[in-house]
Amino acid sequence: MRKMIRIPERRRRGQSGALRGWAVVAAFVAGLAACTWLGGGLPPAPAAAQDARVIEWHRGRSTVAVLFLHGLGGCAVPSGANAQDWCASGADDSFRNPATGATWPRILASDDSLVARNALRAVLPEPFRASDLGVWGVDYSHLTGAGCPRFSIEALARAVRLAIQASELYHRHEQVIIVAHSLGGLLAKEVMLGWQLADDPDNAYQARTIAVLLLGVPSQGSPFAPQPGLWRYFLETIGAGRLGGVCERQVKDLFVGDENTYLAGLERRWEALIRARRSRSQSQAPITGCAHETEAERVLPGFRTVIVPALYSATQCLLGNFEIGLTHTQLPKPADAGAAAHGRWLRDGLDQIFSDWSRWTFSAVSFTPVDPTLTALQRRVNEVQGAFRLELDAGVRGFEPRAASYQAASQFGLVARIVRDNPELCLDARWPERAAGVLTIRRSGDCPSPNNDSGALNEGAGGGQPRPR
């Protein structure tokens, strides 16, 4: 049985009297530089949803998508664009490896590795590959970048949440897996908590987010975020919070210790959400996984530090907290499909997620003597979701599936399981760009070969562009 990661007791870190004078100033300046990659804020300031932009990198060949959220100082860049033109001034392409030029979304979209092969045999009529997943992202760099704008994590999360809701992500996909780096992980928690309130009365978003994977997320803060008190006030007074382009005022919520009521409160609310979701669904959804860096980052000439050590990345991690031998900013920039973040963390995580997915029973149907044909299934499936349209070939409209109670994790899984359990049938699945999928049930032998071109990575005109509102 997988065990939950125990959250360590917060370490009290008061202002020590052992450090004096410029030694303290130097330590704090180093800490400020380290905080470039984290996040935090002041009291909430207005943030416009249109400034958080949703990107679709890859259509995929299923109704499940991965959503990438970058960290502070980073940016999500569409296919065909470059960071200099697209991102806020000074923001870095969070997912591009500088040595190989590869981007994590492209690596995932091109990864034909089989996912949970043994477990999904009982559900899907065809093998499921990592490249069958849709690949999306949110860029919020213009809300945090040029000019060091004031923001709070809550206000930033609200802007991200509204942008997601205004996009096609949850309309064209039944279920979503969030992969979040650094500050993006705190935003993911706040987004989910926001959906728990008034914005998601029908569970259109929260209940359909089946996993949250956190990469280098400072759930317990960062030991190098400036502590509140005299020395932080001193640094602000002399303007040291802007040294080296570091925006100290954006990381005020990330200091460690019992006095950080924001992070403590966020963690309590996140744990309560996880417990409530799993209790209601009688499953482990949303599945949670974590990873953290082990290598020190260069933050000043001659000074290196680990930005988010293992202790401070601890949160609810059902799949464990995986060590990756990279620096904080290198975590979301795998060089290729074999890199640790992709091959040993994300891809292995997908295996475990979809192994559980194969056993979930969120959707169910029984064929009754009153209406024993596939027509009842078609009517029901098309009423309750819009990720795909179910059609019936003329030769199967009167077909009566084997009498049984069919259950699956989604409507797509339900249709696939019925076809899988009735060998007289086959499933013709088509996934047009920027539109709902079309699933057609036909007589066995009447389905064409799987269309491997419809899920190609979007390139050129329109490829990977922000979704229209």
C-alpha positions as CSV (number, residue, x, y, z in Angstrom):
1,M,0.0,0.0,0.0
2,R,1.3,3.4,-0.9
3,K,1.7,5.7,2.1
4,M,1.1,9.4,2.3
5,I,4.1,11.6,2.8
6,R,4.1,12.9,6.4
7,I,4.3,16.7,6.4
8,P,7.2,17.7,8.7
9,E,6.6,20.0,11.6
10,R,7.4,23.5,10.6
11,R,10.7,24.7,12.0
12,R,10.7,27.8,14.0
13,R,13.1,30.3,12.6
14,G,13.2,33.4,14.6
15,Q,15.7,36.2,14.0
16,S,18.9,34.9,15.5
17,G,21.1,37.2,17.4
18,A,24.1,35.3,16.3
19,L,24.3,37.1,12.9
20,R,25.2,40.7,12.8
21,G,26.0,43.5,10.4
22,W,26.8,43.0,6.8
23,A,26.9,39.2,7.2
24,V,23.2,39.2,7.7
25,V,22.7,41.6,4.8
26,A,24.7,39.3,2.5
27,A,22.7,36.3,3.6
28,F,19.4,38.0,2.9
29,V,20.6,39.3,-0.5
30,A,21.5,35.8,-1.5
31,G,18.1,34.7,-0.3
32,L,16.4,37.4,-2.4
33,A,18.2,36.2,-5.5
34,A,17.1,32.6,-4.8
35,C,13.5,33.7,-4.6
36,T,13.4,34.8,-8.2
37,W,12.0,31.3,-9.0
38,L,9.4,31.1,-6.3
39,G,6.3,33.2,-5.6
40,G,4.3,35.1,-3.0
41,G,2.8,38.5,-2.5
42,L,1.1,41.3,-0.8
43,P,-2.6,41.9,-0.1
44,P,-4.7,41.0,-3.2
45,A,-4.5,43.3,-6.2
46,P,-6.8,43.1,-9.2
47,A,-5.6,40.6,-11.9
48,A,-7.2,40.3,-15.2
49,A,-8.0,36.8,-16.6
50,Q,-7.1,37.9,-20.1
51,D,-3.5,38.4,-18.9
52,A,-3.2,34.6,-18.2
53,R,-3.2,32.9,-21.5
54,V,-4.1,29.3,-22.2
55,I,-2.1,27.4,-24.8
56,E,-2.9,24.2,-26.6
57,W,0.3,22.4,-27.8
58,H,-1.1,19.1,-28.8
59,R,-4.6,17.8,-29.6
60,G,-4.0,14.2,-28.5
61,R,-6.1,11.1,-29.2
62,S,-8.2,10.8,-26.0
63,T,-10.3,12.8,-23.6
64,V,-7.5,13.2,-21.0
65,A,-5.1,16.2,-21.1
66,V,-2.0,17.3,-19.2
67,L,-2.0,21.0,-18.1
68,F,1.5,22.5,-17.4
69,L,1.8,25.4,-15.0
70,H,5.1,27.3,-14.8
71,G,6.8,29.0,-11.9
72,L,7.6,32.6,-11.1
73,G,10.1,34.1,-13.5
74,G,9.1,31.6,-16.1
75,C,6.8,31.5,-19.1
76,A,4.8,29.0,-21.2
77,V,5.5,29.6,-24.9
78,P,3.3,28.5,-27.8
79,S,4.7,26.5,-30.7
80,G,6.1,28.8,-33.4
81,A,6.7,31.7,-30.9
82,N,9.8,32.6,-29.0
83,A,10.2,33.7,-25.4
84,Q,11.5,37.2,-26.2
85,D,8.4,38.2,-28.2
86,W,5.8,36.2,-26.2
87,C,6.8,36.4,-22.5
88,A,7.0,39.3,-20.1
89,S,10.3,41.1,-20.1
90,G,13.0,39.0,-18.4
91,A,10.8,35.8,-18.2
92,D,12.4,32.5,-19.3
93,D,10.8,29.7,-21.3
94,S,10.1,27.4,-18.4
95,F,9.9,24.2,-20.4
96,R,12.7,24.6,-23.0
97,N,16.0,22.8,-22.5
98,P,18.8,25.3,-23.4
99,A,21.2,22.6,-24.5
100,T,19.0,20.5,-26.8
101,G,16.3,23.0,-27.6
102,A,13.7,20.4,-26.7
103,T,10.6,21.5,-24.8
104,W,8.7,19.3,-22.3
105,P,5.3,19.7,-24.1
106,R,6.9,18.5,-27.4
107,I,8.6,15.6,-25.6
108,L,5.3,14.5,-24.1
109,A,3.4,15.0,-27.4
110,S,6.0,12.8,-29.2
111,D,6.3,10.1,-26.6
112,D,4.8,6.8,-28.0
113,S,5.6,4.9,-24.8
114,L,2.7,2.6,-23.7
115,V,0.9,3.8,-20.5
116,A,-0.3,1.3,-17.9
117,R,-0.3,-1.4,-20.6
118,N,-1.5,-4.3,-18.4
119,A,-4.1,-2.4,-16.5
120,L,-5.7,-0.7,-19.5
121,R,-6.1,-4.0,-21.4
122,A,-9.3,-4.6,-19.5
123,V,-10.7,-1.2,-20.4
124,L,-9.5,0.0,-23.8
125,P,-9.7,-1.9,-27.1
126,E,-6.4,-0.3,-28.3
127,P,-3.1,0.4,-26.4
128,F,-2.9,3.8,-24.8
129,R,0.3,5.9,-25.3
130,A,1.6,9.0,-23.6
131,S,1.2,10.9,-26.9
132,D,-2.5,10.2,-26.8
133,L,-2.8,12.8,-24.1
134,G,-3.7,16.4,-25.0
135,V,-1.0,18.9,-23.9
136,W,-1.9,22.3,-22.7
137,G,-0.4,25.1,-20.6
138,V,-1.1,28.5,-19.0
139,D,1.2,31.5,-19.3
140,Y,0.8,34.1,-16.6
141,S,4.2,35.7,-17.0
142,H,2.7,39.1,-17.8
143,L,1.0,39.2,-14.4
144,T,4.2,38.7,-12.5
145,G,7.0,39.9,-14.8
146,A,8.1,43.3,-16.1
147,G,8.1,46.0,-13.5
148,C,7.8,43.7,-10.5
149,P,4.0,44.1,-10.2
150,R,2.3,43.5,-6.8
151,F,0.2,40.4,-6.6
152,S,-1.1,37.9,-4.1
153,I,-1.0,34.1,-4.8
154,E,-4.8,34.1,-4.3
155,A,-5.4,36.8,-6.9
156,L,-3.0,35.3,-9.3
157,A,-4.7,31.9,-8.9
158,R,-8.0,33.5,-9.6
159,A,-6.7,34.9,-12.9
160,V,-5.4,31.5,-13.9
161,R,-8.6,29.8,-12.9
162,L,-10.8,32.2,-14.9
163,A,-8.5,31.8,-18.0
164,I,-8.8,28.0,-17.7
165,Q,-12.6,28.2,-17.4
166,A,-12.8,30.5,-20.5
167,S,-10.7,28.1,-22.6
168,E,-11.6,24.9,-24.4
169,L,-9.5,22.7,-22.1
170,Y,-12.3,21.2,-20.0
171,H,-14.8,21.4,-22.8
172,R,-12.7,19.2,-25.1
173,H,-11.3,16.9,-22.4
174,E,-13.3,14.9,-19.8
175,Q,-10.3,14.8,-17.4
176,V,-7.2,16.8,-16.7
177,I,-3.8,16.0,-15.0
178,I,-2.0,19.1,-13.7
179,V,1.8,19.2,-13.8
180,A,3.0,22.3,-11.9
181,H,6.5,23.7,-11.2
182,S,7.4,25.9,-8.2
183,L,4.9,28.7,-7.7
184,G,2.7,26.9,-10.2
185,G,2.1,24.2,-7.6
186,L,0.7,26.7,-5.1
187,L,-1.5,28.2,-7.8
188,A,-2.7,24.7,-8.7
189,K,-3.8,24.2,-5.1
190,E,-5.6,27.6,-5.0
191,V,-7.3,26.9,-8.4
192,M,-8.7,23.6,-7.1
193,L,-9.8,25.3,-3.8
194,G,-11.4,28.0,-5.8
195,W,-13.4,25.4,-7.7
196,Q,-14.5,24.0,-4.4
197,L,-16.4,27.2,-3.8
198,A,-19.0,29.0,-5.8
199,D,-17.4,28.8,-9.3
200,D,-17.9,25.1,-9.7
201,P,-21.3,24.1,-8.5
202,D,-21.7,21.2,-10.9
203,N,-18.1,19.8,-10.4
204,A,-17.4,20.7,-13.9
205,Y,-13.7,21.3,-13.1
206,Q,-12.5,20.1,-9.7
207,A,-14.0,16.6,-9.9
208,R,-12.5,16.1,-13.4
209,T,-9.0,17.0,-12.3
210,I,-7.8,13.5,-11.7
211,A,-4.2,14.1,-10.6
212,V,-1.9,17.0,-9.5
213,L,1.8,16.5,-9.9
214,L,4.0,19.0,-8.0
215,L,7.6,19.6,-9.2
216,G,9.9,21.6,-6.8
217,V,6.9,23.3,-5.1
218,P,7.6,25.2,-1.9
219,S,4.6,23.9,0.0
220,Q,6.4,24.5,3.3
221,G,8.1,27.7,2.0
222,S,11.8,28.2,1.1
223,P,14.5,28.6,3.7
224,F,16.0,31.5,1.7
225,A,12.8,33.5,1.4
226,P,13.3,36.6,3.6
227,Q,11.9,36.3,7.1
228,P,9.6,39.1,8.4
229,G,11.2,41.4,10.9
230,L,13.8,44.1,11.3
231,W,16.2,42.9,8.6
232,R,13.6,42.6,5.9
233,Y,12.4,46.1,6.8
234,F,16.0,47.3,6.6
235,L,16.5,45.7,3.1
236,E,13.3,47.3,1.9
237,T,14.3,50.6,3.2
238,I,17.6,50.7,1.4
239,G,16.1,49.2,-1.8
240,A,18.0,45.9,-1.5
241,G,14.9,44.0,-2.5
242,R,15.6,45.1,-6.1
243,L,19.2,44.1,-6.2
244,G,20.1,42.0,-9.2
245,G,16.6,42.4,-10.6
246,V,15.2,40.3,-7.8
247,C,11.6,41.2,-6.8
248,E,11.7,40.6,-3.1
249,R,8.1,41.8,-2.5
250,Q,6.7,39.0,-4.6
251,V,8.1,36.3,-2.2
252,K,6.9,37.6,1.1
253,D,4.4,34.7,1.6
254,L,7.2,32.0,1.3
255,F,9.2,32.4,4.4
256,V,9.4,29.3,6.6
257,G,8.2,28.9,10.1
258,D,5.0,28.8,12.2
259,E,4.4,32.5,11.7
260,N,3.6,31.9,8.0
261,T,-0.1,31.6,8.4
262,Y,-0.7,31.8,4.6
263,L,1.2,28.6,3.8
264,A,-0.1,26.8,6.9
265,G,-3.7,27.7,6.0
266,L,-3.2,26.7,2.3
267,E,-1.9,23.3,3.4
268,R,-4.8,22.7,5.8
269,R,-7.3,23.6,3.1
270,W,-5.5,21.5,0.5
271,E,-5.5,18.4,2.8
272,A,-9.2,18.9,3.6
273,L,-10.0,19.1,-0.2
274,I,-8.0,15.9,-0.9
275,R,-9.8,14.0,1.9
276,A,-13.2,15.2,0.8
277,R,-12.7,14.4,-2.8
278,R,-11.4,10.9,-2.1
279,S,-14.2,10.2,0.4
280,R,-16.9,11.3,-2.1
281,S,-15.5,9.4,-5.1
282,Q,-14.4,6.3,-3.1
283,S,-11.1,6.4,-4.9
284,Q,-7.6,7.9,-4.6
285,A,-8.5,10.8,-7.0
286,P,-7.0,13.3,-7.2
287,I,-3.8,11.4,-7.3
288,T,-0.9,13.5,-6.0
289,G,2.8,13.1,-6.7
290,C,5.8,15.2,-5.9
291,A,9.5,15.7,-6.9
292,H,12.2,18.0,-5.7
293,E,15.7,19.1,-6.7
294,T,18.9,18.1,-5.0
295,E,21.4,20.4,-6.7
296,A,22.3,23.9,-5.6
297,E,21.4,26.8,-7.8
298,R,23.9,29.6,-8.5
299,V,22.2,32.7,-7.0
300,L,25.2,35.1,-6.7
301,P,28.8,34.8,-7.8
302,G,30.4,32.3,-5.5
303,F,27.1,31.5,-3.8
304,R,24.9,28.5,-4.5
305,T,21.9,27.1,-2.6
306,V,19.1,24.5,-3.0
307,I,16.0,26.6,-3.5
308,V,13.3,24.1,-2.4
309,P,14.9,21.2,-0.4
310,A,13.0,18.0,0.1
311,L,11.8,19.1,3.6
312,Y,10.1,22.2,2.2
313,S,8.5,20.4,-0.8
314,A,6.6,18.0,1.5
315,T,2.8,18.0,1.0
316,Q,0.2,15.3,0.2
317,C,2.2,13.1,-2.2
318,L,0.4,9.8,-2.7
319,L,3.1,8.7,-5.3
320,G,5.9,9.8,-3.1
321,N,8.4,12.6,-3.3
322,F,11.0,11.8,-6.0
323,E,14.5,13.2,-6.0
324,I,15.9,14.7,-9.2
325,G,19.5,15.6,-9.4
326,L,19.1,19.0,-11.0
327,T,18.8,22.6,-9.9
328,H,15.4,24.2,-9.3
329,T,15.2,26.0,-12.6
330,Q,16.4,22.9,-14.5
331,L,13.6,20.7,-13.2
332,P,10.9,21.5,-15.9
333,K,13.5,21.4,-18.8
334,P,14.1,17.8,-19.6
335,A,16.7,17.3,-22.4
336,D,14.8,14.3,-23.9
337,A,12.2,11.6,-23.1
338,G,14.8,9.7,-21.0
339,A,15.5,12.6,-18.7
340,A,14.5,12.0,-15.0
341,A,11.7,14.6,-14.9
342,H,10.0,13.0,-17.9
343,G,11.0,9.4,-18.0
344,R,11.3,8.5,-14.3
345,W,8.8,10.9,-12.8
346,L,6.1,12.0,-15.2
347,R,5.9,8.8,-17.4
348,D,6.1,6.5,-14.4
349,G,3.5,8.7,-12.7
350,L,1.2,8.3,-15.6
351,D,1.5,4.5,-15.4
352,Q,0.4,4.6,-11.8
353,I,-2.4,7.2,-12.4
354,F,-3.9,5.2,-15.3
355,S,-3.5,1.9,-13.4
356,D,-5.8,3.4,-10.8
357,W,-7.9,5.0,-13.5
358,S,-8.6,1.6,-14.9
359,R,-10.4,0.6,-11.7
360,W,-12.4,3.8,-11.1
361,T,-16.2,3.6,-11.4
362,F,-17.2,7.3,-11.9
363,S,-19.4,6.4,-14.9
364,A,-21.8,3.5,-15.2
365,V,-24.6,2.1,-17.3
366,S,-26.8,-1.0,-17.4
367,F,-28.7,-2.2,-20.4
368,T,-32.2,-3.0,-19.3
369,P,-35.0,-5.0,-21.0
370,V,-36.8,-1.8,-21.6
371,D,-34.0,-0.3,-23.7
372,P,-31.3,-2.9,-24.3
373,T,-29.7,-1.4,-27.3
374,L,-26.8,1.0,-27.9
375,T,-29.2,3.8,-28.6
376,A,-29.7,4.4,-24.9
377,L,-26.0,4.6,-24.4
378,Q,-25.6,7.1,-27.2
379,R,-28.3,9.4,-25.8
380,R,-26.9,9.3,-22.3
381,V,-23.3,9.9,-23.2
382,N,-24.0,12.8,-25.6
383,E,-26.2,14.5,-22.9
384,V,-23.6,14.4,-20.0
385,Q,-20.4,15.5,-21.7
386,G,-19.1,17.4,-24.7
387,A,-15.5,16.1,-25.1
388,F,-16.7,13.7,-27.9
389,R,-19.8,12.9,-29.8
390,L,-20.9,9.2,-29.8
391,E,-22.3,8.0,-33.1
392,L,-23.7,4.5,-34.1
393,D,-23.1,2.9,-37.5
394,A,-26.3,1.7,-39.0
395,G,-25.2,-1.9,-38.5
396,V,-25.2,-1.6,-34.7
397,R,-28.2,0.5,-33.8
398,G,-30.2,-2.5,-32.9
399,F,-27.3,-4.4,-31.3
400,E,-27.9,-5.5,-27.7
401,P,-24.6,-5.6,-25.6
402,R,-24.2,-8.4,-23.1
403,A,-26.3,-7.9,-20.1
404,A,-24.1,-6.4,-17.4
405,S,-23.3,-3.3,-15.4
406,Y,-20.6,-1.5,-17.2
407,Q,-18.4,0.9,-15.1
408,A,-15.4,3.1,-16.0
409,A,-13.6,6.2,-14.9
410,S,-15.1,8.4,-17.7
411,Q,-17.7,8.4,-20.4
412,F,-14.9,7.7,-22.9
413,G,-13.7,4.8,-20.8
414,L,-17.3,3.5,-20.5
415,V,-17.8,3.4,-24.3
416,A,-14.4,1.8,-24.7
417,R,-15.1,-0.9,-22.1
418,I,-18.5,-1.8,-23.7
419,V,-16.8,-2.2,-27.1
420,R,-13.9,-4.1,-25.4
421,D,-16.4,-6.5,-23.7
422,N,-18.4,-7.1,-26.9
423,P,-16.1,-8.5,-29.5
424,E,-18.8,-8.1,-32.2
425,L,-18.1,-4.3,-32.0
426,C,-15.2,-2.0,-32.8
427,L,-14.6,1.6,-32.1
428,D,-13.6,4.2,-34.7
429,A,-12.2,7.2,-32.9
430,R,-11.4,10.5,-34.6
431,W,-9.9,13.5,-33.0
432,P,-10.1,16.6,-35.2
433,E,-8.1,19.7,-34.4
434,R,-9.9,22.3,-32.2
435,A,-13.1,20.3,-32.0
436,A,-14.7,17.6,-30.0
437,G,-13.8,14.0,-30.8
438,V,-16.1,11.7,-32.7
439,L,-16.4,8.1,-31.6
440,T,-18.3,5.7,-33.9
441,I,-19.3,2.2,-32.8
442,R,-19.3,-0.2,-35.8
443,R,-19.5,-3.9,-36.4
444,S,-16.2,-5.6,-35.8
445,G,-14.0,-5.5,-38.9
446,D,-15.7,-2.3,-40.2
447,C,-13.3,0.1,-38.4
448,P,-10.4,1.6,-40.3
449,S,-6.8,1.4,-38.9
450,P,-6.2,3.9,-36.0
451,N,-5.5,7.4,-37.4
452,N,-2.0,8.3,-36.1
453,D,-1.9,11.6,-37.9
454,S,-4.7,13.4,-36.1
455,G,-2.8,13.7,-32.9
456,A,0.4,15.2,-34.3
457,L,2.0,18.1,-32.5
458,N,0.5,21.4,-33.6
459,E,2.9,23.4,-35.6
460,G,2.8,26.4,-37.9
461,A,-0.2,28.6,-38.3
462,G,-2.5,28.1,-35.3
463,G,-0.4,25.4,-33.8
464,G,0.0,25.8,-30.0
465,Q,-1.7,29.2,-30.1
466,P,-3.7,30.7,-27.3
467,R,-7.3,29.4,-27.3
468,P,-9.9,32.0,-28.3
469,R,-12.2,33.2,-25.6
